[in-house]
Amino acid sequence: MSEGGVFENLKKTEEEQDEKDARVQPLLAKKGQTSEETDSGLGWIIVFASFFNHVMFFGINLSFGVIYVFLLEYFDTKRGYTAWIGSIPTGLLSIVAPVTGVLTDKYGCRTVTLIGAVIATSGFVISSFATSIDYLYISYGVLVGIGLGLMYLPSKVIVNQYMKKRRSLANGICSSGGGAGMMAFSTMFQMLHTAYGLRGMFLISGAVVLNAAVCGSLYRPKKQGQRKTSPVSEGIWTGLKTVALLDLVDLENLGKGLGLMMFLQGFSGFISSPLGEEKTD
């Protein structure tokens, strides 16, 4: 099928869905199941909660360069070995996405985010007792990586569930948290290390990351009746640009769809990490 034909079919599908929503909404209104939460004040509260969680997981990952220098000085190890501590959570952030998608669809965004915040916090706290680089592979690399991965996907899904007309703006606000987080956490790591040393930096950073649980608690699940009676199949979401997926993934399966694409992205980045060809100082 030609490119023009694909987009004509996509446009036709969207028009049919709009007509379907127009017919269904009056019926839902009579049953008290309107989509009043969509683009409402609650939706914007969730957007800003998601923004702060984006500050957390992107700020931590993108600021590892600051921690990297501290680890080199403290443990006096080779650069390649130390670099793996930052590569592992960066890869796991996306590699755990398929599992996170399934858990999100089953248990909801709030529950998965709270679990992720606790796991990431535990990773930072345990890292404060590290005695070697190998220790940090598990405490910081694996635990923090899994925790951030569990926090990331629900923060994307919940915004797409609550925002429709202004979905692009909402996703843009959330994504801007990555840049804000990089600046905030880089400065925070530097200041904490200067004042409290490496172990104190990890411990206090764990307390900061635990605030993601507060933001996650605002991810109120939508009523199950709404999701069954009024699915939205617009086919245009952040990260879902592949035409083949547009006909297969609707809002009900958004967690699984985003999870699959994030897995492929994370896996490709993970295998490109340094594989032992280290340069000696």
Backbone as CSV, one residue per row, in Angstrom:
resi,resn,N_x,N_y,N_z,CA_x,CA_y,CA_z,C_x,C_y,C_z
1,MET,0.847,-1.195,0.000,0.000,0.000,0.000,0.878,1.239,0.000
2,SER,0.534,2.244,-0.794,1.326,3.461,-0.870,1.194,4.269,0.407
3,GLU,2.140,5.210,0.575,2.117,6.054,1.764,0.843,6.873,1.834
4,GLY,0.400,7.396,0.668,-0.836,8.175,0.652,-2.035,7.350,1.079
5,GLY,-2.060,6.073,0.627,-3.164,5.214,1.015,-3.192,4.923,2.499
6,VAL,-2.007,4.758,3.114,-1.930,4.494,4.556,-2.499,5.658,5.342
7,PHE,-2.108,6.881,4.969,-2.584,8.035,5.715,-4.059,8.307,5.442
8,GLU,-4.550,7.961,4.267,-5.981,8.103,4.007,-6.781,7.161,4.898
9,ASN,-6.284,5.912,5.036,-6.958,4.956,5.913,-6.907,5.407,7.361
10,LEU,-5.750,5.963,7.774,-5.620,6.446,9.142,-6.580,7.589,9.414
11,LYS,-6.685,8.521,8.437,-7.601,9.642,8.593,-9.042,9.165,8.651
12,LYS,-9.359,8.178,7.826,-10.718,7.637,7.822,-11.042,6.985,9.151
13,THR,-10.070,6.253,9.699,-10.271,5.606,11.003,-10.509,6.629,12.094
14,GLU,-9.740,7.720,12.076,-9.910,8.764,13.081,-11.292,9.410,12.963
15,GLU,-11.742,9.652,11.734,-13.064,10.256,11.545,-14.160,9.335,12.055
16,GLU,-14.015,8.036,11.774,-15.005,7.079,12.262,-15.018,7.038,13.779
17,GLN,-13.823,7.130,14.405,-13.764,7.107,15.854,-14.395,8.354,16.452
18,ASP,-14.166,9.527,15.811,-14.785,10.758,16.295,-16.302,10.662,16.226
19,GLU,-16.824,10.086,15.134,-18.272,9.917,15.013,-18.798,8.974,16.090
20,LYS,-18.020,7.912,16.358,-18.430,6.958,17.384,-18.462,7.623,18.752
21,ASP,-17.419,8.419,19.063,-17.388,9.110,20.352,-18.547,10.085,20.479
22,ALA,-18.885,10.759,19.363,-19.997,11.710,19.396,-21.317,11.005,19.704
23,ARG,-21.481,9.768,19.210,-22.711,9.020,19.492,-22.720,8.456,20.908
24,VAL,-21.545,8.068,21.395,-21.481,7.386,22.686,-21.560,8.355,23.853
25,GLN,-20.952,9.553,23.725,-20.884,10.474,24.845,-22.253,10.840,25.421
26,PRO,-23.290,11.129,24.612,-24.601,11.417,25.209,-25.146,10.246,26.022
27,LEU,-24.916,9.030,25.555,-25.367,7.862,26.306,-24.613,7.727,27.618
28,LEU,-23.320,8.006,27.589,-22.533,7.925,28.822,-22.951,9.002,29.804
29,ALA,-23.337,10.180,29.281,-23.748,11.271,30.157,-24.994,10.890,30.961
30,LYS,-25.910,10.153,30.312,-27.122,9.719,31.013,-26.798,8.743,32.131
31,LYS,-25.716,7.987,31.973,-25.333,6.992,32.973,-24.317,7.542,33.970
32,GLY,-23.994,8.805,33.858,-23.018,9.387,34.768,-21.601,8.947,34.494
33,GLN,-21.293,8.605,33.264,-19.959,8.129,32.924,-19.294,9.034,31.889
34,THR,-19.517,10.330,32.009,-18.898,11.243,31.057,-17.406,11.322,31.295
35,SER,-16.706,11.786,30.275,-15.252,11.906,30.388,-14.869,13.291,30.900
36,GLU,-15.528,13.754,31.998,-15.305,15.092,32.518,-13.899,15.253,33.084
37,GLU,-13.252,14.132,33.433,-11.915,14.210,33.988,-10.886,14.527,32.912
38,THR,-11.218,14.283,31.655,-10.281,14.513,30.575,-10.052,16.006,30.391
39,ASP,-8.794,16.438,30.380,-8.409,17.838,30.225,-8.977,18.713,31.340
40,SER,-9.262,18.136,32.482,-9.821,18.897,33.591,-8.698,19.365,34.513
41,GLY,-9.090,19.990,35.630,-8.103,20.422,36.613,-7.304,19.258,37.163
42,LEU,-7.977,18.134,37.383,-7.286,16.940,37.868,-6.259,16.471,36.849
43,GLY,-6.618,16.568,35.575,-5.685,16.167,34.539,-4.410,16.995,34.569
44,TRP,-4.542,18.309,34.789,-3.357,19.167,34.835,-2.535,18.923,36.100
45,ILE,-3.191,18.575,37.188,-2.443,18.201,38.397,-1.583,16.976,38.120
46,ILE,-2.154,16.010,37.407,-1.413,14.803,37.056,-0.273,15.125,36.106
47,VAL,-0.496,16.087,35.188,0.568,16.481,34.266,1.773,17.008,35.036
48,PHE,1.543,17.864,36.022,2.661,18.433,36.765,3.280,17.415,37.719
49,ALA,2.482,16.468,38.207,3.066,15.378,38.984,3.978,14.538,38.106
50,SER,3.541,14.278,36.877,4.369,13.547,35.926,5.625,14.340,35.579
51,PHE,5.496,15.655,35.478,6.655,16.513,35.208,7.732,16.328,36.274
52,PHE,7.339,16.342,37.533,8.315,16.199,38.613,8.924,14.799,38.634
53,ASN,8.165,13.802,38.237,8.755,12.473,38.139,9.729,12.386,36.969
54,HIS,9.445,13.099,35.884,10.416,13.190,34.791,11.705,13.863,35.270
55,VAL,11.556,14.856,36.139,12.733,15.490,36.730,13.575,14.449,37.459
56,MET,12.895,13.531,38.146,13.597,12.511,38.924,14.382,11.559,38.035
57,PHE,13.683,10.800,37.177,14.398,9.728,36.489,15.320,10.214,35.390
58,PHE,14.991,11.308,34.713,15.929,11.827,33.722,17.069,12.593,34.396
59,GLY,16.752,13.307,35.474,17.792,14.027,36.186,18.853,13.098,36.735
60,ILE,18.427,11.958,37.269,19.385,10.994,37.819,20.237,10.387,36.718
61,ASN,19.606,9.955,35.636,20.353,9.305,34.556,21.307,10.272,33.850
62,LEU,20.822,11.456,33.539,21.619,12.396,32.768,22.676,13.113,33.602
63,SER,22.598,12.988,34.915,23.585,13.623,35.796,24.625,12.643,36.312
64,PHE,24.652,11.442,35.776,25.608,10.462,36.287,27.053,10.896,36.045
65,GLY,27.286,11.744,35.059,28.645,12.211,34.811,29.271,12.860,36.032
66,VAL,28.449,13.524,36.854,28.957,14.126,38.077,29.348,13.037,39.072
67,ILE,28.477,12.033,39.237,28.766,10.932,40.161,29.963,10.135,39.668
68,TYR,30.089,10.004,38.375,31.186,9.240,37.769,32.547,9.744,38.239
69,VAL,32.719,11.054,38.266,33.991,11.641,38.714,34.228,11.326,40.190
70,PHE,33.170,11.408,40.997,33.311,11.111,42.421,33.707,9.653,42.653
71,LEU,33.111,8.745,41.865,33.411,7.330,42.024,34.854,7.023,41.618
72,LEU,35.328,7.654,40.555,36.712,7.450,40.140,37.681,7.861,41.249
73,GLU,37.400,8.968,41.885,38.278,9.448,42.951,38.190,8.575,44.199
74,TYR,36.986,8.126,44.518,36.784,7.400,45.780,37.310,5.966,45.702
75,PHE,36.991,5.250,44.612,37.358,3.843,44.512,38.649,3.611,43.723
76,ASP,39.114,4.637,43.001,40.364,4.548,42.245,40.369,3.317,41.333
77,THR,39.356,3.223,40.463,39.239,2.090,39.543,39.342,2.580,38.110
78,LYS,39.335,1.644,37.176,39.424,1.988,35.762,38.129,2.657,35.284
79,ARG,38.285,3.472,34.282,37.143,4.234,33.785,36.051,3.344,33.207
80,GLY,36.430,2.319,32.465,35.434,1.446,31.853,34.580,0.734,32.881
81,TYR,35.224,0.204,33.938,34.475,-0.464,35.001,33.509,0.506,35.675
82,THR,33.970,1.709,35.923,33.124,2.694,36.606,31.973,3.157,35.718
83,ALA,32.227,3.259,34.415,31.188,3.732,33.493,29.989,2.791,33.453
84,TRP,30.233,1.499,33.699,29.128,0.536,33.673,28.067,0.850,34.728
85,ILE,28.457,1.498,35.814,27.492,1.820,36.872,26.406,2.749,36.330
86,GLY,26.768,3.653,35.426,25.773,4.523,34.818,25.081,3.913,33.622
87,SER,25.756,2.985,32.932,25.159,2.364,31.751,24.031,1.399,32.115
88,ILE,24.188,0.693,33.222,23.191,-0.315,33.609,21.819,0.312,33.876
89,PRO,21.697,1.341,34.736,20.354,1.915,34.948,19.786,2.590,33.712
90,THR,20.657,3.169,32.870,20.165,3.803,31.647,19.533,2.770,30.722
91,GLY,20.163,1.593,30.603,19.585,0.531,29.788,18.338,-0.068,30.410
92,LEU,18.379,-0.305,31.730,17.240,-0.933,32.407,16.011,-0.030,32.403
93,LEU,16.224,1.275,32.340,15.098,2.205,32.306,14.116,1.850,31.199
94,SER,14.656,1.398,30.059,13.798,1.034,28.931,13.614,-0.468,28.792
95,ILE,14.602,-1.250,29.215,14.502,-2.698,29.041,13.372,-3.296,29.884
96,VAL,13.112,-2.731,31.060,12.039,-3.254,31.908,10.668,-2.770,31.454
97,ALA,10.626,-1.937,30.391,9.365,-1.333,29.966,8.265,-2.335,29.608
98,PRO,8.558,-3.458,28.907,7.463,-4.399,28.625,6.800,-4.946,29.886
99,VAL,7.612,-5.289,30.877,7.059,-5.769,32.142,6.284,-4.652,32.830
100,THR,6.848,-3.447,32.798,6.164,-2.309,33.399,4.826,-2.054,32.722
101,GLY,4.779,-2.211,31.400,3.525,-2.013,30.679,2.451,-2.990,31.108
102,VAL,2.831,-4.251,31.261,1.869,-5.262,31.705,1.388,-4.961,33.123
103,LEU,2.315,-4.605,34.017,1.953,-4.287,35.399,1.069,-3.048,35.471
104,THR,1.369,-2.067,34.622,0.565,-0.842,34.609,-0.858,-1.118,34.166
105,ASP,-1.031,-1.941,33.121,-2.373,-2.275,32.657,-3.141,-3.095,33.691
106,LYS,-2.417,-3.873,34.487,-3.085,-4.752,35.448,-3.350,-4.070,36.787
107,TYR,-2.365,-3.332,37.301,-2.473,-2.773,38.649,-2.640,-1.258,38.691
108,GLY,-2.430,-0.590,37.578,-2.620,0.849,37.534,-1.323,1.622,37.662
109,CYS,-1.365,2.861,37.192,-0.167,3.703,37.187,0.288,4.057,38.592
110,ARG,-0.645,4.293,39.491,-0.276,4.709,40.850,0.516,3.635,41.568
111,THR,0.021,2.412,41.555,0.680,1.324,42.273,2.083,1.064,41.740
112,VAL,2.213,1.008,40.427,3.520,0.715,39.822,4.515,1.834,40.106
113,THR,4.057,3.083,40.060,4.947,4.202,40.344,5.420,4.186,41.789
114,LEU,4.527,3.885,42.724,4.908,3.832,44.138,5.944,2.738,44.381
115,ILE,5.747,1.581,43.758,6.719,0.495,43.907,8.064,0.908,43.328
116,GLY,8.047,1.542,42.160,9.289,1.991,41.549,10.028,3.003,42.405
117,ALA,9.291,3.940,43.015,9.924,4.948,43.869,10.598,4.309,45.071
118,VAL,9.952,3.311,45.657,10.528,2.627,46.817,11.787,1.857,46.419
119,ILE,11.742,1.179,45.271,12.908,0.408,44.817,14.079,1.338,44.506
120,ALA,13.817,2.446,43.800,14.884,3.390,43.474,15.477,4.006,44.733
121,THR,14.622,4.350,45.685,15.119,4.892,46.953,15.989,3.877,47.677
122,SER,15.551,2.624,47.680,16.339,1.568,48.327,17.715,1.446,47.677
123,GLY,17.761,1.572,46.346,19.032,1.489,45.646,20.002,2.573,46.085
124,PHE,19.491,3.800,46.238,20.362,4.890,46.688,20.829,4.671,48.124
125,VAL,19.924,4.263,48.981,20.288,4.063,50.388,21.318,2.951,50.528
126,ILE,21.103,1.838,49.827,22.054,0.727,49.898,23.403,1.132,49.305
127,SER,23.365,1.980,48.279,24.620,2.432,47.664,25.485,3.235,48.634
128,SER,24.851,3.844,49.639,25.630,4.622,50.607,26.533,3.739,51.458
129,PHE,26.298,2.422,51.438,27.133,1.483,52.201,28.108,0.732,51.297
130,ALA,28.229,1.146,50.044,29.055,0.424,49.076,30.525,0.411,49.504
131,THR,31.149,-0.730,49.305,32.574,-0.881,49.616,33.409,-1.120,48.364
132,SER,32.744,-1.302,47.210,33.465,-1.546,45.969,32.574,-1.198,44.788
133,ILE,33.185,-1.143,43.616,32.444,-0.879,42.392,31.465,-2.018,42.102
134,ASP,31.872,-3.248,42.355,30.988,-4.396,42.110,29.704,-4.282,42.917
135,TYR,29.791,-3.772,44.109,28.628,-3.564,44.971,27.648,-2.606,44.303
136,LEU,28.187,-1.541,43.696,27.343,-0.523,43.077,26.673,-1.013,41.801
137,TYR,27.235,-2.045,41.149,26.572,-2.602,39.975,25.153,-3.063,40.324
138,ILE,25.002,-3.623,41.518,23.689,-4.124,41.945,22.868,-3.025,42.604
139,SER,23.448,-2.342,43.581,22.681,-1.366,44.361,22.253,-0.164,43.521
140,TYR,23.207,0.425,42.804,22.872,1.594,41.982,22.427,1.174,40.582
141,GLY,23.186,0.282,39.948,22.879,-0.088,38.570,21.545,-0.787,38.419
142,VAL,21.357,-1.883,39.144,20.159,-2.704,38.967,18.954,-2.130,39.715
143,LEU,19.104,-1.860,41.012,17.955,-1.411,41.808,17.458,-0.040,41.348
144,VAL,18.359,0.903,41.204,17.935,2.232,40.752,17.379,2.160,39.332
145,GLY,18.013,1.360,38.468,17.529,1.236,37.098,16.129,0.663,37.024
146,ILE,15.865,-0.414,37.774,14.526,-1.011,37.783,13.514,-0.047,38.382
147,GLY,13.889,0.619,39.468,12.979,1.570,40.099,12.586,2.702,39.171
148,LEU,13.574,3.266,38.485,13.276,4.356,37.547,12.441,3.864,36.368
149,GLY,12.713,2.628,35.924,11.924,2.061,34.834,10.464,1.889,35.211
150,LEU,10.212,1.491,36.464,8.830,1.337,36.929,8.137,2.688,37.095
151,MET,8.903,3.731,37.329,8.328,5.066,37.472,8.054,5.727,36.124
152,TYR,8.884,5.428,35.134,8.851,6.184,33.880,7.604,5.923,33.046
153,LEU,7.348,4.672,32.723,6.249,4.363,31.821,4.884,4.796,32.358
154,PRO,4.538,4.525,33.633,3.240,4.998,34.142,3.090,6.516,34.059
155,SER,4.211,7.245,34.190,4.143,8.703,34.109,3.805,9.170,32.704
156,LYS,4.093,8.353,31.704,3.682,8.655,30.334,2.231,8.240,30.097
157,VAL,1.885,7.046,30.550,0.556,6.494,30.285,-0.542,7.325,30.939
158,ILE,-0.326,7.729,32.201,-1.378,8.432,32.935,-1.719,9.766,32.285
159,VAL,-0.724,10.429,31.715,-0.970,11.706,31.043,-1.823,11.495,29.804
160,ASN,-1.549,10.453,29.046,-2.334,10.176,27.841,-3.750,9.722,28.170
161,GLN,-3.952,9.187,29.365,-5.295,8.787,29.769,-6.147,9.988,30.159
162,TYR,-5.527,10.995,30.772,-6.286,12.125,31.292,-6.341,13.326,30.345
163,MET,-5.457,13.359,29.361,-5.418,14.503,28.456,-5.773,14.058,27.043
164,LYS,-6.643,14.807,26.381,-7.028,14.469,25.022,-6.825,15.666,24.095
165,LYS,-7.545,16.744,24.322,-7.452,17.897,23.434,-6.076,18.555,23.515
166,ARG,-5.512,18.599,24.716,-4.223,19.255,24.916,-3.136,18.228,25.242
167,ARG,-3.255,17.064,24.636,-2.308,15.980,24.922,-0.885,16.330,24.495
168,SER,-0.735,16.976,23.353,0.605,17.338,22.872,1.278,18.311,23.834
169,LEU,0.531,19.323,24.289,1.088,20.280,25.234,1.447,19.593,26.549
170,ALA,0.573,18.709,27.008,0.823,18.011,28.268,2.087,17.162,28.193
171,ASN,2.250,16.425,27.099,3.448,15.615,26.939,4.701,16.480,26.816
172,GLY,4.556,17.655,26.189,5.692,18.564,26.092,6.126,19.074,27.449
173,ILE,5.157,19.399,28.305,5.481,19.865,29.652,6.201,18.770,30.435
174,CYS,5.690,17.550,30.324,6.323,16.433,31.044,7.746,16.191,30.554
175,SER,7.938,16.208,29.250,9.262,15.943,28.693,10.276,17.010,29.078
176,SER,9.804,18.244,29.291,10.721,19.311,29.690,11.321,19.056,31.062
177,GLY,10.708,18.153,31.815,11.265,17.805,33.116,12.641,17.178,33.018
178,GLY,12.950,16.559,31.867,14.266,15.950,31.700,15.382,16.977,31.775
179,GLY,15.218,18.089,31.058,16.232,19.140,31.094,16.321,19.799,32.458
180,ALA,15.155,20.049,33.051,15.163,20.656,34.385,15.823,19.724,35.400
181,GLY,15.550,18.426,35.258,16.143,17.466,36.188,17.649,17.377,36.057
182,MET,18.155,17.446,34.823,19.599,17.367,34.626,20.298,18.530,35.320
183,MET,19.754,19.741,35.184,20.370,20.894,35.834,20.238,20.802,37.357
184,ALA,19.061,20.388,37.828,18.824,20.345,39.271,19.672,19.269,39.946
185,PHE,19.696,18.059,39.374,20.405,16.973,40.031,21.920,17.119,39.917
186,SER,22.404,17.676,38.826,23.842,17.912,38.718,24.314,18.839,39.822
187,THR,23.561,19.909,40.035,23.907,20.854,41.100,23.750,20.215,42.469
188,MET,22.663,19.451,42.641,22.414,18.820,43.929,23.502,17.812,44.293
189,PHE,23.899,16.965,43.340,24.947,15.985,43.605,26.256,16.673,43.995
190,GLN,26.575,17.742,43.300,27.817,18.467,43.591,27.787,19.053,44.998
191,MET,26.693,19.674,45.345,26.578,20.307,46.665,26.569,19.269,47.781
192,LEU,25.839,18.185,47.591,25.778,17.152,48.627,27.127,16.481,48.819
193,HIS,27.828,16.246,47.727,29.146,15.614,47.838,30.129,16.524,48.575
194,THR,30.065,17.818,48.281,30.951,18.767,48.957,30.664,18.834,50.453
195,ALA,29.391,18.763,50.816,29.007,18.925,52.218,29.056,17.621,53.017
196,TYR,28.693,16.487,52.390,28.531,15.248,53.150,29.364,14.072,52.629
197,GLY,30.074,14.236,51.535,30.853,13.142,50.986,30.008,12.219,50.130
198,LEU,30.644,11.174,49.590,29.965,10.264,48.662,28.816,9.527,49.326
199,ARG,29.053,8.990,50.507,28.007,8.194,51.179,26.827,9.066,51.586
200,GLY,27.110,10.248,52.098,26.020,11.155,52.452,25.237,11.599,51.235
201,MET,25.926,11.772,50.107,25.244,12.163,48.866,24.241,11.100,48.449
202,PHE,24.652,9.827,48.479,23.737,8.748,48.106,22.543,8.686,49.053
203,LEU,22.796,8.819,50.339,21.730,8.679,51.339,20.689,9.783,51.199
204,ILE,21.144,11.020,51.090,20.205,12.142,50.971,19.494,12.116,49.624
205,SER,20.204,11.699,48.578,19.566,11.590,47.258,18.429,10.574,47.288
206,GLY,18.609,9.504,48.070,17.532,8.521,48.220,16.287,9.136,48.826
207,ALA,16.485,10.025,49.806,15.335,10.703,50.417,14.642,11.616,49.408
208,VAL,15.427,12.253,48.534,14.843,13.123,47.511,14.025,12.306,46.516
209,VAL,14.579,11.166,46.092,13.884,10.320,45.113,12.581,9.771,45.685
210,LEU,12.517,9.593,46.997,11.288,9.065,47.605,10.109,10.005,47.389
211,ASN,10.380,11.271,47.106,9.288,12.208,46.821,8.529,11.840,45.553
212,ALA,9.127,10.992,44.713,8.406,10.525,43.527,7.164,9.735,43.924
213,ALA,7.204,9.130,45.119,6.030,8.399,45.601,4.870,9.354,45.868
214,VAL,5.199,10.563,46.328,4.150,11.567,46.562,3.488,11.952,45.244
215,CYS,4.323,12.177,44.214,3.767,12.501,42.897,2.969,11.318,42.351
216,GLY,3.496,10.107,42.531,2.794,8.921,42.043,1.454,8.705,42.709
217,SER,1.327,9.126,43.961,0.049,8.952,44.661,-1.057,9.810,44.050
218,LEU,-0.688,10.802,43.251,-1.684,11.644,42.576,-2.209,11.009,41.298
219,TYR,-1.612,9.895,40.872,-2.048,9.226,39.643,-3.332,8.435,39.916
220,ARG,-4.412,9.146,40.064,-5.676,8.483,40.377,-6.156,7.684,39.188
221,PRO,-6.439,6.407,39.382,-6.907,5.592,38.245,-8.291,6.030,37.794
222,LYS,-8.508,5.991,36.487,-9.825,6.323,35.955,-10.769,5.157,36.170
223,LYS,-12.049,5.457,36.172,-13.038,4.416,36.412,-12.966,3.360,35.326
224,GLN,-13.080,2.098,35.746,-12.988,0.996,34.787,-14.079,1.071,33.739
225,GLY,-15.250,1.589,34.149,-16.357,1.676,33.207,-16.045,2.592,32.038
226,GLN,-15.264,3.674,32.330,-14.921,4.583,31.259,-14.027,3.913,30.238
227,ARG,-13.079,3.108,30.724,-12.114,2.510,29.827,-12.739,1.449,28.933
228,LYS,-13.824,0.833,29.426,-14.466,-0.201,28.630,-15.433,0.384,27.615
229,THR,-16.103,1.500,27.990,-17.159,2.004,27.136,-16.692,3.107,26.199
230,SER,-15.595,3.748,26.522,-15.158,4.852,25.676,-13.662,4.787,25.407
231,PRO,-13.216,3.764,24.699,-11.796,3.724,24.339,-11.475,4.773,23.295
232,VAL,-10.293,5.333,23.346,-9.866,6.345,22.391,-8.780,5.755,21.523
233,SER,-9.017,5.743,20.204,-8.061,5.140,19.261,-7.546,6.171,18.288
234,GLU,-7.026,7.260,18.782,-6.556,8.299,17.877,-5.302,7.873,17.142
235,GLY,-4.488,7.031,17.754,-3.305,6.526,17.085,-2.147,7.492,17.015
236,ILE,-2.213,8.625,17.742,-1.099,9.569,17.721,-0.691,9.839,19.157
237,TRP,0.373,9.227,19.609,0.886,9.410,20.954,2.382,9.631,20.870
238,THR,2.933,10.180,21.939,4.379,10.340,21.990,5.049,8.982,21.995
239,GLY,5.965,8.774,21.071,6.705,7.517,20.973,6.060,6.488,20.085
240,LEU,4.771,6.655,19.706,4.083,5.681,18.865,3.965,6.242,17.454
241,LYS,5.073,6.300,16.754,5.109,6.856,15.415,5.091,5.793,14.332
242,THR,5.225,4.544,14.698,5.272,3.485,13.699,3.865,3.184,13.197
243,VAL,3.672,3.266,11.882,2.336,3.102,11.305,1.779,1.720,11.602
244,ALA,2.635,0.708,11.618,2.165,-0.655,11.850,1.521,-0.810,13.210
245,LEU,1.967,-0.027,14.211,1.410,-0.153,15.548,0.114,0.628,15.704
246,LEU,-0.141,1.591,14.815,-1.304,2.433,14.990,-2.608,1.651,14.899
247,ASP,-2.626,0.583,14.104,-3.831,-0.210,13.967,-3.929,-1.296,15.024
248,LEU,-2.847,-1.511,15.807,-2.818,-2.613,16.768,-2.961,-2.157,18.203
249,VAL,-2.578,-0.899,18.492,-2.529,-0.431,19.870,-3.560,0.655,20.076
250,ASP,-4.466,0.482,21.059,-5.379,1.536,21.436,-5.043,1.965,22.855
251,LEU,-5.845,2.882,23.415,-5.521,3.421,24.731,-5.534,2.362,25.810
252,GLU,-6.350,1.324,25.631,-6.411,0.266,26.619,-5.063,-0.440,26.750
253,ASN,-4.340,-0.579,25.654,-3.072,-1.290,25.648,-1.888,-0.340,25.501
254,LEU,-2.075,0.924,25.882,-1.021,1.907,25.709,0.217,1.545,26.510
255,GLY,0.016,0.990,27.712,1.160,0.599,28.532,2.013,-0.444,27.848
256,LYS,1.373,-1.450,27.270,2.120,-2.509,26.582,2.799,-1.973,25.328
257,GLY,2.087,-1.108,24.578,2.659,-0.586,23.343,3.885,0.272,23.590
258,LEU,3.774,1.216,24.522,4.924,2.044,24.854,6.038,1.206,25.443
259,GLY,5.664,0.205,26.238,6.670,-0.664,26.854,7.503,-1.391,25.822
260,LEU,6.863,-1.899,24.770,7.592,-2.620,23.728,8.573,-1.704,23.016
261,MET,8.119,-0.496,22.666,9.001,0.411,21.951,10.150,0.887,22.827
262,MET,9.884,1.123,24.122,10.954,1.530,25.031,11.959,0.408,25.229
263,PHE,11.479,-0.842,25.231,12.393,-1.980,25.373,13.383,-2.017,24.216
264,LEU,12.866,-1.854,22.994,13.744,-1.881,21.827,14.740,-0.731,21.866
265,GLN,14.281,0.440,22.318,15.175,1.582,22.410,16.252,1.341,23.463
266,GLY,15.844,0.856,24.634,16.800,0.627,25.712,17.765,-0.482,25.404
267,PHE,17.290,-1.547,24.750,18.157,-2.672,24.439,19.245,-2.256,23.455
268,SER,18.875,-1.455,22.465,19.867,-1.013,21.480,20.932,-0.142,22.134
269,GLY,20.521,0.696,23.101,21.500,1.520,23.789,22.343,0.731,24.760
270,PHE,21.731,-0.291,25.382,22.436,-1.071,26.394,23.563,-1.881,25.781
271,ILE,23.321,-2.498,24.619,24.338,-3.348,24.018,25.458,-2.530,23.397
272,SER,25.235,-1.220,23.239,26.289,-0.375,22.675,27.199,0.205,23.747
273,SER,26.976,-0.185,25.025,27.822,0.290,26.116,29.206,-0.330,25.998
274,PRO,30.210,0.221,26.671,31.567,-0.328,26.598,31.618,-1.757,27.080
275,LEU,32.248,-2.631,26.316,32.280,-4.054,26.620,33.705,-4.518,26.962
276,GLY,34.327,-3.795,27.813,35.593,-4.273,28.329,36.813,-3.691,27.668
277,GLU,36.628,-2.875,26.610,37.786,-2.272,25.972,38.067,-0.962,26.680
278,GLU,38.682,-1.042,27.827,38.904,0.122,28.638,40.266,0.708,28.379
279,LYS,40.315,1.994,28.574,41.594,2.679,28.471,42.123,2.936,29.863
280,THR,43.335,2.584,30.058,43.945,2.808,31.356,44.285,4.280,31.509
281,ASP,44.276,4.735,32.732,44.588,6.131,32.973,46.048,6.427,32.631
